[in-house]
Amino acid sequence: MMIPLGAGLLLLQGLAETLRCVICLREGHWSARLHDVEELEKQILEKAARERGEEAA
């Protein structure tokens, strides 16, 4: 059951990426994903710093 579910999710991701590419081609520029990655990375690093601070205390 997990294999068909995984395949379905990959298909959904592929459709989302295809739609994103079509939209970007129509608008003439690629949407930036770097901001999302940077935001998530910042949250992960802050959480890790808090956890290290709690362990030291």
N, C-alpha and C positions, 0 to 999 in steps of 0.2 A: 504494500500500500504506500510505503514511503517513496519508492522509486517513481511511480506515476505522479505523486504529489510534487516531488522535486523537479521532475520534468515539466510539469505544469507551471511551477514558479519560474523556472528558467525561460519558458516560452513567454510568460508574462513580462519578465525583465527584458527579453529581446524585443517584444512589441513596444515597450516603453522607450527603449533606446532608439528604435526606429522612428517612433513618433517624435522624439526629441530632435533627432537629426533632420527630419523633414521640417520641423518648426524652425530650426536654426538656419536651414538653407533658405527658407522663405523670408526670414528676417534679415539675413545677410551677416549674422554674427553668431558665434558660439556662446552659449550661456556659461558663465563661470561657475565651476564647482569648487574651486579652490577655497572660497570663503566657507563653505560648509565643512570642508575637511579641516581647515584651520580652527574653526569654532569647536568642532568635536575634539580635536587634538588638545586644545586649550582646556576643555572641561576634563579630559582624562588626566592631564598633567596636574591640574589643580586638585583633583580627587586624590591622586597619588601623593601629592605633597601633604594634604591633610592627613592621610593615613600614616605617612611617615612621622608627622608631628605628633599624632596620638600615640604611636609606638614609643617615641622618645620620652614622652611624659610619664 
